[in-house]
Amino acid sequence: AALDALGRRDGRPLAAVLADGPAPATTVPVNATLGDAPPAETVSAAIEAVGAGFDCLKVKVGVGDVDRDVTRLRTVRAAVGPDVELRADANAAWDRETAREAVEAFAALDVAYLEQPLPSDDLSGHAALRGRGVDVAVDETLATTAVEDVLDADAADVLILKPMALGGPARAHAVARRALAAGVDPVVTTTVDAASARTAAVHVAAAIPDVRPCGLATGDALETDVAPDPAPVERGTMTVPDGPGIAGDAFDGVF
């Protein structure tokens, strides 16, 4: 709310308030998230997402054994072809041996990165998984560990940044800058937020130069929302609202 007020005062969108270099992007690429369904259902969801314009898919893994997940990712890759980026998210489900097995199998399927394969406090384990053909991303780790410690441990190729879990948009953007300076890619996602916080996260992503597809296409996970969505997903992208603050007067009465 304070950042929204600052943007309104200055007549600038939140992304411009946050950015301190080149002008922020006007659109943000986003990924589709697929659940942990069996192979046929996962493939059906993947084909539907690609048909809707997404060129980046994140698949939940780690619920069953690694062989099941390899089969699911293999069938998705065969269905969507080589030009769609695949990511996998294990939500800290594995031990080190299982994670190594998964990374070796996923590398052959051109999985771009594996998110949170290990418990949040296992920095050395995540570091040991790097350089094996699949980038390593951390998410839950940032809720328990200072970003400086993650970077000093060389524990990640990618940081998953959730503004509403990191202390707000300004804090998330500062972490993104720190990551980029260390050669680590920031990817912005939501905590399945309502429209106001979700749109603020879109601005954070827009203020990151050349940001990779982000996990912001989560509005459809809500049964109801606090306001109409000012940044709907269209063909795998979200347009950044250009009104002052988060979205001009779209959230009047919400704050």
C-alpha positions as CSV (number, residue, x, y, z in Angstrom):
1,A,0.0,0.0,0.0
2,A,2.9,2.4,0.8
3,L,4.5,1.7,-2.6
4,D,1.2,2.1,-4.3
5,A,0.8,5.5,-2.6
6,L,4.3,6.5,-3.6
7,G,3.7,5.6,-7.2
8,R,0.4,7.5,-7.2
9,R,2.1,10.6,-5.7
10,D,4.8,10.6,-8.4
11,G,2.5,9.5,-11.2
12,R,4.5,6.4,-12.0
13,P,3.7,2.7,-12.1
14,L,5.3,0.6,-9.4
15,A,7.7,-1.0,-11.9
16,A,9.2,2.4,-12.6
17,V,9.4,3.2,-8.9
18,L,11.4,0.0,-8.3
19,A,13.6,0.1,-11.4
20,D,16.9,2.0,-11.2
21,G,18.3,1.2,-14.6
22,P,16.7,0.8,-18.0
23,A,12.9,1.4,-18.3
24,P,10.9,-1.5,-17.0
25,A,9.4,-4.0,-19.3
26,T,5.8,-3.5,-20.5
27,T,5.0,-7.2,-20.5
28,V,6.2,-10.2,-18.4
29,P,6.5,-13.8,-19.7
30,V,4.9,-16.3,-17.4
31,N,4.9,-20.1,-17.0
32,A,2.0,-22.5,-16.7
33,T,2.0,-24.7,-13.6
34,L,1.0,-28.4,-14.0
35,G,0.1,-30.5,-11.0
36,D,1.3,-34.0,-10.0
37,A,-1.4,-35.9,-12.0
38,P,-0.6,-39.2,-13.8
39,P,1.2,-39.0,-17.2
40,A,-1.9,-38.9,-19.4
41,E,-3.5,-36.1,-17.4
42,T,-0.2,-34.2,-17.2
43,V,0.2,-34.4,-20.9
44,S,-3.3,-33.2,-21.5
45,A,-2.7,-30.2,-19.3
46,A,0.6,-29.5,-21.0
47,I,-1.0,-29.5,-24.5
48,E,-3.8,-27.3,-23.3
49,A,-1.3,-24.8,-21.8
50,V,0.8,-24.7,-24.9
51,G,-2.4,-24.2,-27.0
52,A,-3.2,-21.2,-24.8
53,G,0.1,-19.6,-25.7
54,F,2.5,-20.7,-22.8
55,D,6.0,-21.6,-23.9
56,C,7.2,-22.5,-20.4
57,L,5.7,-25.2,-18.2
58,K,6.5,-26.0,-14.6
59,V,5.6,-29.6,-13.6
60,K,5.2,-30.6,-10.0
61,V,7.3,-33.7,-9.1
62,G,8.3,-35.6,-6.0
63,V,4.9,-37.0,-5.0
64,G,5.7,-40.5,-6.3
65,D,9.0,-42.1,-7.1
66,V,11.5,-40.7,-9.6
67,D,10.6,-43.2,-12.3
68,R,7.1,-41.9,-12.3
69,D,8.3,-38.3,-12.6
70,V,10.7,-39.2,-15.4
71,T,7.8,-40.9,-17.3
72,R,5.6,-37.9,-16.8
73,L,8.3,-35.4,-18.0
74,R,9.3,-37.7,-20.9
75,T,5.7,-37.9,-22.2
76,V,5.2,-34.1,-21.8
77,R,8.5,-33.4,-23.7
78,A,7.4,-35.7,-26.5
79,A,4.0,-34.0,-26.6
80,V,5.1,-30.4,-26.6
81,G,8.4,-30.7,-28.6
82,P,11.8,-29.2,-28.0
83,D,11.0,-25.5,-28.1
84,V,8.9,-25.4,-24.9
85,E,10.8,-24.8,-21.7
86,L,10.2,-27.5,-19.0
87,R,10.8,-26.9,-15.3
88,A,10.3,-29.3,-12.4
89,D,9.4,-28.4,-8.8
90,A,10.0,-31.0,-6.1
91,N,9.0,-28.9,-3.1
92,A,11.8,-30.3,-1.0
93,A,10.6,-33.8,-1.4
94,W,13.9,-35.7,-1.8
95,D,17.1,-36.7,-0.1
96,R,20.4,-36.2,-1.8
97,E,20.6,-39.6,-3.5
98,T,17.1,-39.3,-5.0
99,A,17.8,-35.8,-6.1
100,R,20.9,-36.8,-7.9
101,E,19.0,-39.6,-9.6
102,A,16.4,-37.2,-10.7
103,V,18.8,-34.6,-12.0
104,E,20.6,-37.2,-14.1
105,A,17.3,-38.4,-15.7
106,F,15.9,-34.9,-16.2
107,A,19.1,-33.7,-17.9
108,A,18.3,-36.0,-20.8
109,L,14.9,-34.4,-21.1
110,D,16.3,-30.9,-21.4
111,V,14.7,-29.7,-18.1
112,A,15.7,-26.1,-17.6
113,Y,15.8,-26.2,-13.8
114,L,14.8,-28.3,-10.8
115,E,13.2,-26.3,-8.1
116,Q,13.8,-27.1,-4.4
117,P,14.9,-30.7,-4.7
118,L,16.1,-30.9,-1.1
119,P,15.1,-29.6,2.3
120,S,15.4,-25.9,2.7
121,D,18.5,-26.0,5.0
122,D,20.6,-28.3,2.8
123,L,22.7,-25.6,1.1
124,S,25.7,-27.9,0.5
125,G,23.4,-30.6,-1.0
126,H,21.9,-28.1,-3.5
127,A,25.4,-26.8,-4.4
128,A,26.5,-30.4,-5.1
129,L,23.7,-30.8,-7.6
130,R,24.7,-27.9,-9.7
131,G,26.7,-28.4,-13.0
132,R,25.0,-31.7,-13.8
133,G,23.0,-30.6,-16.8
134,V,19.9,-29.2,-14.9
135,D,20.0,-25.8,-13.1
136,V,19.1,-25.8,-9.5
137,A,16.5,-23.3,-8.1
138,V,15.7,-22.6,-4.5
139,D,12.4,-21.4,-3.2
140,E,11.5,-22.5,0.4
141,T,15.2,-22.0,1.3
142,L,14.7,-18.3,1.1
143,A,12.2,-18.4,3.9
144,T,14.7,-19.9,6.3
145,T,18.1,-18.7,5.0
146,A,19.5,-15.3,4.2
147,V,20.0,-14.7,0.5
148,E,23.7,-13.8,1.2
149,D,24.2,-17.3,2.7
150,V,22.6,-19.0,-0.3
151,L,24.8,-17.1,-2.7
152,D,27.9,-17.6,-0.7
153,A,27.3,-21.3,-0.6
154,D,26.9,-21.4,-4.4
155,A,23.7,-23.3,-3.7
156,A,21.6,-22.1,-6.7
157,D,21.5,-21.1,-10.3
158,V,18.0,-19.6,-9.9
159,L,16.3,-17.9,-6.9
160,I,12.5,-18.1,-6.7
161,L,11.3,-14.8,-5.3
162,K,7.9,-14.5,-3.7
163,P,7.5,-10.8,-2.8
164,M,4.8,-11.4,-0.2
165,A,7.0,-13.9,1.6
166,L,10.2,-11.9,1.3
167,G,8.9,-8.7,2.9
168,G,7.2,-7.0,0.0
169,P,8.0,-5.8,-3.6
170,A,10.9,-3.5,-2.7
171,R,12.6,-6.2,-0.7
172,A,12.1,-8.8,-3.5
173,H,13.5,-6.4,-6.1
174,A,16.5,-5.8,-3.9
175,V,17.1,-9.6,-3.6
176,A,16.8,-9.8,-7.4
177,R,19.5,-7.2,-7.9
178,R,21.7,-9.0,-5.5
179,A,21.2,-12.3,-7.3
180,L,21.9,-10.8,-10.7
181,A,25.1,-9.3,-9.4
182,A,26.2,-12.8,-8.3
183,G,25.3,-14.4,-11.7
184,V,22.1,-16.0,-10.4
185,D,18.8,-15.7,-12.2
186,P,15.8,-14.3,-10.3
187,V,12.3,-15.7,-11.1
188,V,9.3,-14.0,-9.5
189,T,6.3,-16.1,-8.4
190,T,3.3,-15.6,-6.2
191,T,2.0,-17.2,-3.0
192,V,-1.3,-17.7,-4.9
193,D,-2.0,-14.0,-4.0
194,A,-5.1,-12.0,-4.6
195,A,-5.1,-9.5,-7.5
196,S,-3.5,-6.6,-5.6
197,A,-0.4,-8.5,-4.4
198,R,-0.3,-10.6,-7.6
199,T,-0.2,-7.4,-9.7
200,A,2.5,-5.9,-7.4
201,A,4.6,-9.1,-8.2
202,V,4.1,-8.5,-11.9
203,H,5.7,-5.0,-11.4
204,V,8.6,-6.6,-9.5
205,A,9.2,-8.9,-12.5
206,A,8.9,-6.1,-15.0
207,A,11.6,-4.2,-13.1
208,I,14.1,-7.1,-13.5
209,P,16.0,-6.8,-16.8
210,D,15.4,-9.7,-19.2
211,V,13.5,-11.7,-16.6
212,R,12.8,-15.3,-17.3
213,P,9.2,-16.6,-17.4
214,C,7.7,-16.1,-14.0
215,G,5.2,-18.0,-11.9
216,L,2.6,-15.3,-11.8
217,A,-0.3,-17.0,-13.7
218,T,-2.0,-18.0,-10.5
219,G,-5.2,-16.0,-10.6
220,D,-7.3,-18.9,-11.8
221,A,-6.4,-20.8,-8.6
222,L,-8.7,-18.5,-6.6
223,E,-12.5,-19.0,-6.5
224,T,-13.0,-15.3,-6.0
225,D,-10.7,-12.3,-5.9
226,V,-10.6,-8.9,-4.3
227,A,-11.0,-7.0,-7.6
228,P,-11.0,-7.6,-11.4
229,D,-7.6,-8.6,-12.6
230,P,-5.7,-5.6,-14.1
231,A,-3.0,-7.9,-15.5
232,P,-4.7,-10.9,-17.0
233,V,-2.7,-13.7,-18.7
234,E,-2.8,-13.5,-22.5
235,R,-0.8,-16.0,-24.6
236,G,1.7,-16.7,-21.9
237,T,2.4,-13.0,-21.0
238,M,1.0,-10.5,-18.6
239,T,0.8,-6.8,-19.5
240,V,2.1,-4.5,-16.8
241,P,-0.5,-1.9,-15.8
242,D,0.8,1.5,-16.8
243,G,-1.4,3.6,-14.4
244,P,0.3,5.1,-11.3
245,G,1.1,2.8,-8.4
246,I,0.1,-0.8,-8.7
247,A,-2.8,-0.3,-11.2
248,G,-4.1,3.2,-11.1
249,D,-7.6,3.2,-9.4
250,A,-8.2,-0.5,-10.0
251,F,-7.8,-1.3,-6.3
252,D,-9.6,1.7,-4.8
253,G,-11.5,0.4,-1.8
254,V,-9.1,-2.6,-1.5
255,F,-6.3,-0.7,0.3
